[in-house]
């Protein structure tokens, strides 16, 4: 009995020392990102206190991933900065079928001549061409991940598309809202694993990416990041919709900073994700749009939105509003979020709208640089219209 007790004490001590060693190693090697500061003289977000800007040429920061929605395809000219273009989208149902009914715009445009101009540009510029597989209906997503035959069916459909259209990548955009059971999360992870495995075996050059919400790393949702990080090639973070058209007060859709003011920000959310995902696999998607609302006042600090008046406002529309002398719109700057907004009055009703400009985009690219992310994505191509200022910034830094 005494030998047994001695054995227990000895093994327990060894286990405890092992755990302490592992903990100490993890703490010693843990990447700690300081609170960001701002260099107003250079319009830079600084991720460390001893960082100084230099005028030397910078290395290119990563890929430039552009989402091309089917409703902006006509006559669109791809900017040379875009290295990866994803057609958005082919929708899927819970049976694992590509929705091909006549009324689905994505399917119709992807299969008619309107896509040919885009493909010609892609081939001429040797741009990587990818395809977004999409669902935003909770019940359909649940049906799919709870049905192994449905998953197999969808994987086979995707493989056929890769073979037929010579795709360079598949982008999975499954926008599930709300909590999900551990079993269903595991089922989704298994689906992604099975798809990646088939792609690796049959089309090894074809990349696989997934799209996730900004704050997803803190939520109980469909994405098991520690496992998915080992499976997919990229995780594209949708760094927008922090405010939406239904928000009760106006505010930034894509705040770089300001979580204590606006309830969340991109910097903090990306850092939370880097706990599980290597930074080079993370791509930050920035918006070429924002939201505009009718509001109770022109004071951002006290304004409330008028219900059911919020709507999306593209970069093109924001610039047109500012250029329209009859509107007498004022461009303002929110120092907390590092984003611009505009104010004007029409029919005796105040309107406040947030958008992106060169300055706010540069701040977001600073974030990409400081956190060593894999690149930038744009939602969405076509929202810029004839205005090229944002592309000039991207072209300069990527």
C-alpha positions, 0 to 999 in steps of 0.5 A: 500500500505504501509503495502505491501511495508513493507512486501516486504522489510521484506521478501527481508531482510529475504531472503538476510540473509538466502542466506548470512547464506547459503553462510557462511555455505558453505564457512566454511564447504568447503574442501580446498586442498592446493597446493601439495608439494613434500618430495624428501627424501621419494618420497611422494606427500604431500597434506598439508604443515604440513603432516609428514610421519611415519613408522607406519603400514598404514591402507589399502587405499581402493579397487583395481579394475582391468580392464581385456581387452578381448585381455589379457584374455588368460593364465592371472593370477589375482594378489591376490591384485585385489579385483574387476575385470571387464571384458572389454568389451561388446559393445552396439549400439544405439538400446540398443543391446549388439553387438554379431556379430562374429567379436566382440572379447569381445562378443566372449571371454566372451561367450567361454571357454577362460573366464573360467580360469578367472572365476575359479580364481575369485571364488577361491579367492572370487574376485568381478566380474564385467562387463564393458558395453562399447560404444565410438561412439558419434552417437550411444550414442546419439541414445541410450540416445534419445530413451527411448525404447532403454534404456529400452532394454539395461537395460533388457539386463544388468539385464539378464546378472546380473542374468545369470552370478551372477555379482557383479557389472556393469561398464558403460564406455560410452566415449562420446567426445565433448559437449552435450546438457543439454537435452541429458545430462539429458537423460543420467542421467535418463538412469543411474538412471533407471538402478540403480533403477532396480539393487537396486530392483532386485539385491541390492548387485550389484554395479554400476560404471561409467568411466569418463575422468580425466578433466571431471568435468570442461567440458561440457560433458555427465556426470552431476556429482552432480546428478550422485554422488547420483546415482552410487556407484563409479566414476572411473577416467581414470587418463591417456591419457593426452598425446596420440599417436597423440600428437605433442610433447612427454610427460606424459600420466599420470602426477600426477602434472605439470599442468602448464607444461603439460596442466593438471594433475591428482591432479588438476582434482581429486580436481575439481571432489571432488566439486561434488562427495564424495571423497570415491566414486572416484576411480583413474585408473592408467595406466600400459602403456604409449606412445612412439614416434619417435622424432626430438631430444632426448631433452624432452624440445624441442622434437617434435613427428614425425607424425603417429609414436606414439603408446601405450607402455605397462609396459612390453615393457618399461621394455624389452626396458630398459633391451635390451643392444643393444638399450642402452636405458636411463631411465629418470625422469620428475620432473614436472609430477613425471613420468619416461620416456626412450630415445633411438636411433634406425635406426638413429631415436630418440625415447621417451616413457613415462611409470609408475614405482614403484616411480611414482605409489607410488606418485599416491597412495600418492594422493589417500591417501591424498585425501581420495579416494575410491581406485585404478583401473588398466588399464589394467591387462596383460600390466605388463607381467611377471614383478610384481614390480607395483603389489608389490607396490599396495599389500604393500599399499592396 
